[in-house]
């Protein structure tokens, strides 16, 4: 593990794998750099790239500084890019992909890849409640971490409530509670892009770098529609569908696609 200070003095923890052009992995809600999926992906990419696998602020071994702002997370990525030599590829997973998009508006990212940013762009699923972020903030402020996790799973991730009760008894649940406060951060990053409305026309229009948006062929309709909508919005994007995968993508399916894309 290595640590570096972001612009606001927050400590960002990261691991480096492999050797080659730099690629920074931006993880999704609940994930840390120790997440099995992130570790496997970093390992599979390491023969071709220098992989920076980091803890987003508030997670794992990284620090956290109030008040939260998306701009601070963009600065964290900038700090890692500087550590990598001044430019890098970036891959973002789910809501981490939306953070990567925000970073691409400002930073020296040479190529970008995203896996299923969780937009809701039509009526193919229920949108988030209008007071979603307010409710999530209240639960985390009150220390009701388990309830915050359940609220995210049922309202944002679309997990049936009947499935959540046994999850609360599962061995992985405490790790989800540990990062429950960062669900608010992901909610701020997503903004109103899970409202059921089309993506804003101008928000990422300046992201002209090559961008690959990857989706799962067995993902729910709303996620597949989100992938298509984002590709249509970006000026230099293309789509790749992994036919046998869903939102919980297997690293050994994803890594070859990213390797081919970033090495072209």
WOCOR-V571980 format. One record per pair of residues at least 12 apart in sequence whose C-alpha atoms are under 10 Angstrom apart, sorted by the first residue. I is the first residue (numbers start at 1). J is the second residue. D is the distance in Angstrom with one decimal. If there is no record, write none. Layout:
I/J/D
I/J/D
This chain:
1/13/6.6
1/14/5.7
1/15/5.0
1/16/7.9
1/53/9.8
1/54/9.2
1/61/9.0
2/14/5.3
2/15/6.0
2/16/8.1
2/54/9.2
2/61/9.8
3/15/8.7
3/54/9.3
3/55/10.0
3/61/8.7
3/62/8.0
4/62/9.3
4/76/9.2
4/79/7.7
4/80/8.1
4/83/8.5
5/62/9.7
5/63/9.4
5/76/8.3
5/79/7.6
5/80/9.5
6/57/9.8
6/63/9.8
6/72/8.2
6/73/9.0
6/74/9.8
6/75/6.5
6/76/5.3
6/77/8.6
6/78/8.3
6/79/5.8
6/80/8.5
7/72/7.9
7/75/6.5
7/76/7.4
7/78/9.0
7/79/7.4
8/64/9.9
8/65/8.0
8/72/7.5
8/75/8.4
8/76/9.1
9/63/9.0
9/64/9.4
9/65/8.3
10/57/7.7
10/58/9.6
10/62/7.6
10/63/5.5
10/64/6.1
10/65/6.3
10/66/9.9
10/72/9.2
10/76/8.5
11/55/9.8
11/56/9.9
11/57/7.9
11/58/9.8
11/61/8.3
11/62/5.4
11/63/5.0
11/64/7.7
11/65/9.3
11/76/9.1
12/54/7.2
12/55/6.6
12/56/7.1
12/57/6.6
12/58/9.3
12/59/9.4
12/60/9.5
12/61/7.4
12/62/4.5
12/63/6.4
12/64/8.9
12/76/7.2
12/77/9.5
12/79/8.9
12/80/8.8
13/33/8.7
13/53/8.7
13/54/5.8
13/55/5.6
13/56/8.1
13/57/8.7
13/59/9.3
13/60/8.0
13/61/5.6
13/62/4.9
13/63/8.2
13/80/10.0
14/32/10.0
14/33/7.3
14/34/9.9
14/51/9.8
14/52/6.5
14/53/5.5
14/54/3.9
14/55/6.2
14/56/9.1
14/60/9.8
14/61/8.4
14/62/8.3
14/80/8.8
15/33/7.8
15/34/9.5
15/39/9.7
15/42/9.4
15/51/8.0
15/52/5.9
15/53/5.3
15/54/6.3
15/55/9.0
16/42/8.6
16/43/9.9
16/46/8.9
16/49/9.9
16/50/6.6
16/51/5.5
16/52/4.9
16/53/6.4
16/54/8.7
16/84/10.0
17/39/9.6
17/42/6.7
17/43/6.8
17/44/9.6
17/45/8.3
17/46/5.5
17/47/8.6
17/48/9.9
17/49/7.8
17/50/5.7
17/51/5.0
17/52/6.8
17/53/7.9
18/42/8.6
18/43/7.9
18/44/9.5
18/45/7.8
18/46/4.1
18/47/5.8
18/48/7.1
18/49/5.9
18/50/4.8
18/51/6.3
18/52/9.3
19/45/9.6
19/46/6.6
19/47/6.8
19/48/6.6
19/49/5.1
19/50/4.3
19/51/7.7
20/45/10.0
20/46/8.1
20/47/8.0
20/48/5.8
20/49/4.1
20/50/4.9
20/51/8.4
21/46/10.0
21/48/7.5
21/49/5.0
21/50/5.7
21/51/8.3
21/84/8.8
21/85/9.9
21/87/9.2
21/88/7.2
21/89/7.8
21/262/9.0
21/263/8.9
22/46/9.9
22/48/9.4
22/49/5.8
22/50/4.6
22/51/5.9
22/52/7.3
22/80/9.8
22/81/8.3
22/83/9.8
22/84/6.2
22/85/8.4
22/86/9.7
22/87/7.6
22/88/5.0
22/89/6.1
22/90/8.5
23/42/9.4
23/45/8.9
23/46/9.5
23/48/9.9
23/49/6.5
23/50/6.2
23/51/5.0
23/52/6.1
23/53/8.7
23/80/9.8
23/81/8.8
23/84/8.6
23/87/9.1
23/88/5.5
23/89/4.5
23/90/5.4
23/91/7.2
23/109/9.4
23/110/9.8
23/111/9.3
23/112/9.4
23/262/8.9
24/42/9.4
24/49/9.8
24/50/8.5
24/51/6.0
24/52/4.7
24/53/6.3
24/54/8.0
24/77/8.0
24/80/7.7
24/81/7.8
24/84/9.0
24/88/6.9
24/89/6.3
24/90/4.8
24/91/6.2
24/92/8.4
24/100/9.6
24/109/9.7
24/112/9.8
25/38/7.9
25/41/9.0
25/42/8.0
25/51/7.3
25/52/6.2
25/53/5.4
25/54/7.1
25/55/9.6
25/77/9.5
25/89/8.9
25/90/6.1
25/91/5.0
25/92/6.1
25/93/7.9
25/96/8.7
25/97/9.5
25/100/9.2
25/113/9.8
26/38/9.1
26/52/9.1
26/53/7.5
26/54/7.4
26/55/8.5
26/56/7.6
26/77/8.5
26/90/7.4
26/91/6.1
26/92/4.6
26/93/6.3
26/94/9.1
26/95/8.9
26/96/5.2
26/97/7.0
26/98/9.6
26/99/7.8
26/100/7.0
26/114/9.4
27/53/8.5
27/54/8.1
27/55/8.0
27/56/7.5
27/91/8.5
27/92/6.2
27/93/5.3
27/94/7.6
27/95/7.8
27/96/5.1
27/97/7.9
27/99/9.4
27/100/9.6
28/56/9.3
28/92/7.5
28/93/5.2
28/94/5.3
28/95/5.3
28/96/4.6
28/97/7.6
28/98/9.4
28/99/9.3
28/115/9.7
28/117/9.3
28/183/9.8
28/186/8.3
29/56/9.9
29/93/8.8
29/94/7.7
29/95/6.5
29/96/7.3
29/152/9.7
29/176/9.2
29/179/8.6
29/180/9.0
29/182/7.6
29/183/6.4
29/184/9.7
29/185/9.0
29/186/6.6
29/187/9.4
30/59/8.5
30/149/9.2
30/175/8.1
30/176/5.8
30/177/8.6
30/178/8.7
30/179/6.1
30/180/7.4
30/181/9.8
30/182/7.8
30/183/7.5
30/186/9.6
31/55/8.3
31/56/8.8
31/59/8.2
31/60/9.0
31/93/9.5
31/96/9.6
31/175/9.3
31/176/8.4
31/179/8.4
32/53/8.8
32/54/7.3
32/55/5.3
32/56/7.1
32/57/9.7
32/58/9.8
32/59/6.3
32/60/6.0
32/61/9.0
32/62/9.7
32/175/9.7
32/179/8.8
33/52/9.4
33/53/5.6
33/54/5.2
33/55/5.2
33/56/8.3
33/59/8.8
33/60/7.5
33/61/9.1
34/53/8.8
34/54/8.8
34/55/8.3
34/60/7.9
34/61/9.9
35/55/9.9
35/60/9.9
35/175/10.0
36/251/9.5
37/248/9.0
37/249/8.5
37/250/7.5
37/251/6.3
37/252/9.7
38/53/7.4
38/54/9.4
38/93/9.5
38/251/8.0
39/53/7.8
39/251/9.1
40/250/9.1
40/251/6.2
40/252/8.0
40/255/9.1
41/53/9.4
41/250/8.7
41/251/5.1
41/252/7.4
41/253/9.6
41/254/7.9
41/255/6.2
41/256/9.9
41/258/9.9
42/251/8.9
42/255/8.6
43/251/9.5
43/255/9.3
44/251/7.7
44/252/7.3
44/254/9.4
44/255/6.2
44/256/8.3
44/259/9.0
45/251/9.6
45/252/9.8
45/254/9.9
45/255/6.3
45/256/8.2
45/258/8.1
45/259/6.7
46/255/10.0
46/259/9.7
47/259/9.6
48/259/7.3
48/260/9.9
48/262/9.4
48/263/8.2
49/89/9.6
49/259/8.6
49/262/9.1
49/263/9.1
50/84/8.5
50/88/9.6
51/84/9.5
51/88/9.8
51/89/9.5
51/90/9.7
52/80/7.7
52/81/9.2
52/83/9.7
52/84/8.4
52/88/9.7
52/90/9.4
53/80/9.8
54/76/9.7
54/77/9.3
54/80/8.8
55/76/9.9
56/73/7.4
56/76/7.9
56/77/9.0
56/96/9.4
56/182/9.1
57/72/8.8
57/73/7.1
57/76/8.0
57/182/8.3
57/185/9.5
58/178/9.5
58/179/7.2
58/180/9.6
58/181/7.9
58/182/6.4
58/185/9.2
59/178/8.0
59/179/6.0
59/180/9.5
59/181/9.2
59/182/7.5
60/175/9.7
60/178/8.7
60/179/8.2
64/182/9.9
68/182/9.6
68/184/9.3
68/185/7.2
68/188/9.1
69/185/7.8
69/188/8.1
69/189/8.7
70/99/7.7
70/102/8.3
70/103/9.3
70/185/7.6
70/186/9.0
70/188/7.3
70/189/6.2
70/190/10.0
71/99/9.5
71/102/8.6
71/103/8.5
71/189/9.7
73/99/7.7
73/100/9.5
73/102/9.5
73/103/8.4
73/185/9.4
73/189/9.7
74/99/7.3
74/100/7.9
74/101/9.6
74/102/7.1
74/103/5.2
74/104/8.9
74/105/9.7
74/106/8.4
74/107/8.3
75/103/8.2
75/106/9.7
75/107/9.0
76/103/9.6
77/90/9.1
77/99/9.5
77/100/8.5
77/103/7.3
77/104/9.9
77/107/8.5
77/109/9.8
78/103/7.9
78/106/9.1
78/107/6.5
78/108/8.1
78/109/9.2
81/107/8.5
81/108/7.7
81/109/8.1
82/108/9.3
86/107/9.4
86/108/7.0
86/109/9.0
87/107/8.3
87/108/5.2
87/109/5.8
87/110/6.7
87/111/9.7
88/107/9.5
88/108/7.0
88/109/5.3
88/110/5.9
88/111/7.6
88/112/9.1
89/108/8.9
89/109/5.6
89/110/5.5
89/111/5.0
89/112/6.0
89/113/8.1
89/262/7.5
90/103/9.3
90/104/8.7
90/109/6.7
90/110/8.0
90/111/6.6
90/112/5.1
90/113/6.4
90/114/8.4
90/211/9.7
90/262/9.5
91/111/8.7
91/112/6.0
91/113/4.7
91/114/5.6
91/115/8.0
91/211/9.7
91/212/9.3
91/213/9.9
91/258/8.4
91/262/9.9
92/112/8.1
92/113/6.5
92/114/4.8
92/115/6.5
92/116/9.0
92/117/8.4
92/213/9.8
93/113/8.7
93/114/5.9
93/115/5.0
93/116/7.0
93/117/7.1
93/118/9.5
93/214/9.7
93/247/9.5
93/249/9.7
94/114/7.3
94/115/5.6
94/116/5.2
94/117/4.2
94/118/5.8
94/119/9.1
94/186/9.9
94/247/8.1
94/248/9.8
95/114/9.4
95/115/9.0
95/116/8.2
95/117/5.5
95/118/6.3
95/119/8.8
95/185/9.9
95/186/6.4
95/187/8.6
95/189/7.5
95/190/6.9
96/114/8.3
96/115/8.8
96/116/9.7
96/117/7.6
96/118/9.7
96/186/7.9
96/189/8.7
96/190/9.6
97/112/9.2
97/113/7.8
97/114/5.1
97/115/6.6
97/116/7.6
97/117/5.6
97/118/8.8
97/189/9.9
97/190/10.0
97/213/9.3
98/114/8.1
98/115/9.6
98/116/9.4
98/117/6.1
98/118/8.4
98/119/9.1
98/186/9.0
98/189/6.9
98/190/6.9
98/193/9.9
99/117/9.5
99/186/8.4
99/189/6.4
99/190/8.3
100/112/7.8
100/113/8.7
100/114/7.9
101/113/9.3
101/114/8.5
101/117/9.7
101/203/9.6
101/204/7.2
101/207/7.5
101/211/9.5
102/189/8.6
102/203/8.9
102/204/7.6
102/207/8.8
103/207/9.4
104/204/8.7
104/206/8.7
104/207/6.1
104/208/8.8
104/209/8.1
104/211/9.9
105/203/9.2
105/204/7.0
105/205/8.7
105/206/6.2
105/207/5.5
105/208/8.7
105/209/9.5
106/206/9.2
106/207/8.8
108/209/9.8
109/207/9.9
109/209/7.8
109/210/9.7
110/209/6.5
110/210/7.6
110/211/9.4
110/262/9.5
111/208/9.6
111/209/5.9
111/210/5.3
111/211/6.1
111/212/8.4
111/261/9.0
111/262/7.2
112/207/9.5
112/209/7.2
112/210/6.3
112/211/4.6
112/212/6.4
112/213/8.6
112/237/9.2
112/258/9.8
112/261/9.5
112/262/8.5
113/210/8.4
113/211/5.5
113/212/4.6
113/213/5.9
113/214/7.5
113/237/9.3
113/238/9.7
113/239/9.9
113/257/9.9
113/258/7.4
113/261/8.5
113/262/8.6
114/211/7.7
114/212/6.3
114/213/4.9
114/214/6.0
114/215/8.7
114/227/9.3
114/239/9.8
114/258/9.6
115/212/8.5
115/213/6.0
115/214/4.8
115/215/6.0
115/216/8.6
115/227/8.4
115/240/9.6
115/241/9.9
115/247/8.1
115/248/10.0
115/249/8.7
115/254/9.0
116/213/7.1
116/214/6.2
116/215/5.3
116/216/7.7
116/219/9.2
116/223/6.6
116/224/7.8
116/225/9.8
116/226/7.4
116/227/6.0
116/228/9.8
116/230/9.5
116/246/9.1
116/247/6.9
116/248/9.9
116/249/9.7
117/190/9.1
117/193/9.8
117/213/8.6
117/214/9.2
117/215/8.9
117/223/7.9
117/224/9.9
117/226/7.2
117/227/7.1
117/230/8.6
117/247/9.6
118/156/8.8
118/157/8.5
118/190/8.3
118/193/8.4
118/194/7.4
118/222/8.6
118/223/6.3
118/224/9.5
118/225/10.0
118/226/7.0
118/227/8.6
118/247/9.2
119/190/7.8
119/191/9.9
119/192/8.9
119/193/5.4
119/194/5.0
119/195/8.2
119/196/8.2
119/197/9.3
119/198/9.2
119/199/8.1
119/222/7.9
119/223/7.0
119/224/9.7
119/225/8.6
119/226/5.4
119/227/8.2
119/229/9.0
119/230/8.8
120/156/9.8
120/192/9.1
120/193/6.3
120/194/4.2
120/195/6.0
120/196/4.9
120/197/7.1
120/198/8.1
120/199/8.6
120/222/6.2
120/223/7.3
120/224/10.0
120/225/8.2
120/226/6.4
120/229/9.8
121/193/7.1
121/194/6.7
121/195/7.0
121/196/4.5
121/197/4.8
121/198/4.7
121/199/6.4
121/200/9.9
121/222/7.4
121/223/9.0
121/225/7.3
121/226/6.2
121/227/9.8
121/229/7.6
121/230/9.6
122/194/9.0
122/195/8.2
122/196/4.4
122/197/5.7
122/198/6.7
122/199/9.5
122/222/7.4
122/225/8.1
122/226/8.7
122/229/9.9
123/195/9.3
123/196/5.8
123/197/8.3
123/222/8.0
124/196/8.2
124/220/8.8
124/221/6.5
124/222/5.3
124/223/9.1
124/225/8.5
125/158/8.7
125/194/9.8
125/195/9.9
125/196/7.9
125/220/9.0
125/221/8.3
125/222/6.2
125/223/9.4
126/155/8.6
126/156/9.3
126/158/8.6
126/194/9.0
126/195/8.3
126/196/7.4
126/222/9.5
127/155/8.4
127/156/8.2
127/158/9.8
127/192/9.6
127/193/9.2
127/194/5.7
127/195/4.8
127/196/5.3
127/197/8.8
128/152/9.8
128/154/10.0
128/155/6.2
128/156/6.2
128/157/9.6
128/158/9.7
128/192/8.7
128/193/9.3
128/194/6.0
128/195/5.9
128/196/8.2
129/155/7.5
129/156/8.9
129/194/9.3
129/195/8.1
130/192/9.1
130/194/10.0
130/195/8.1
132/151/8.8
132/152/8.7
132/155/7.9
132/156/8.6
132/184/9.6
132/187/8.4
133/152/9.7
133/183/9.2
133/184/6.7
133/185/9.5
133/186/9.7
133/187/6.3
133/188/7.6
133/191/9.1
134/184/9.0
134/187/9.9
135/148/8.5
135/151/8.5
135/152/10.0
135/184/9.7
136/148/5.9
136/149/8.8
136/151/7.2
136/152/7.6
136/180/9.3
136/181/8.6
136/183/7.8
136/184/6.4
136/187/8.7
137/181/7.9
137/182/9.9
137/183/8.8
137/184/6.3
137/185/9.6
137/187/9.7
138/184/9.9
139/151/8.9
139/180/9.5
139/181/8.9
140/177/9.9
140/180/7.1
140/181/5.6
140/182/9.1
140/183/9.0
140/184/8.3
141/181/8.2
143/177/10.0
143/180/9.5
143/181/8.9
144/177/9.0
144/180/9.0
144/181/9.7
145/174/9.4
145/176/8.6
145/177/5.3
145/178/7.7
145/179/8.5
145/180/5.7
145/181/7.4
146/168/7.7
146/173/8.2
146/174/8.4
146/176/8.2
146/177/5.7
146/178/9.3
146/180/7.7
147/168/9.7
147/177/8.9
147/180/9.2
148/176/9.8
148/177/8.1
148/180/6.4
148/181/8.1
148/183/8.2
148/184/9.3
149/164/9.4
149/168/9.3
149/173/8.9
149/176/6.9
149/177/6.5
149/178/9.8
149/179/9.0
149/180/6.0
149/181/9.0
149/183/8.0
150/164/6.7
150/165/8.7
150/167/9.3
150/168/8.5
150/176/9.9
150/177/9.6
150/180/9.7
151/164/9.7
152/180/9.1
152/183/7.5
152/184/9.4
152/187/9.4
156/187/9.1
156/194/8.3
193/226/9.8
194/226/9.7
196/222/9.5
198/226/9.2
198/229/7.8
198/230/9.6
198/233/9.9
199/226/8.7
199/229/7.2
199/230/7.4
199/232/9.7
199/233/7.7
200/230/9.8
200/233/8.3
201/230/9.9
201/232/9.7
201/233/6.5
201/234/9.1
202/233/8.3
202/234/9.4
203/233/9.0
203/234/9.6
204/230/9.3
204/233/7.5
204/234/6.6
204/235/8.8
205/233/7.0
205/234/5.9
205/235/6.6
205/236/9.6
206/234/8.2
206/235/8.0
207/233/9.8
207/234/6.7
207/235/7.1
207/236/7.9
207/237/9.4
208/234/7.2
208/235/5.6
208/236/5.5
208/237/8.3
209/234/9.2
209/235/8.2
209/236/6.2
209/237/8.1
210/234/9.3
210/235/8.6
210/236/5.3
210/237/5.9
210/238/8.2
210/261/9.7
210/262/9.8
211/231/8.5
211/234/8.1
211/235/8.9
211/236/6.2
211/237/4.6
211/238/6.5
211/239/8.7
211/261/9.4
212/231/8.3
212/236/8.8
212/237/5.7
212/238/5.2
212/239/5.9
212/240/7.1
212/257/9.6
212/258/8.6
212/261/7.8
212/262/9.5
213/226/10.0
213/227/6.5
213/228/8.5
213/230/7.8
213/231/6.8
213/237/7.1
213/238/6.2
213/239/4.9
213/240/6.3
213/241/8.5
214/227/7.2
214/228/9.6
214/231/9.8
214/238/8.6
214/239/5.8
214/240/4.8
214/241/5.7
214/242/7.3
214/254/8.6
214/257/8.8
214/258/9.3
215/227/6.3
215/228/8.9
215/239/7.7
215/240/6.4
215/241/4.9
215/242/6.2
215/243/8.4
215/245/7.9
215/246/7.4
215/247/7.7
215/249/8.9
215/254/9.8
216/240/8.6
216/241/5.6
216/242/4.9
216/243/5.9
216/244/6.8
216/245/4.5
216/246/4.4
216/247/6.4
216/248/8.8
216/249/7.4
216/254/10.0
217/240/9.6
217/241/5.8
217/242/5.5
217/243/4.0
217/244/5.8
217/245/5.8
217/246/6.5
217/247/9.4
218/241/9.5
218/242/8.4
218/243/6.5
218/244/6.1
218/245/5.6
218/246/5.1
218/247/8.4
219/242/9.7
219/243/9.1
219/244/9.0
219/245/7.0
219/246/4.2
219/247/6.0
219/248/9.0
219/249/9.7
220/246/7.8
220/247/8.6
223/246/9.1
223/247/8.2
224/241/8.9
224/246/9.6
224/247/9.9
227/239/7.5
227/240/9.3
227/241/9.3
228/240/9.9
240/257/8.3
241/257/9.8
242/254/7.9
242/257/9.0
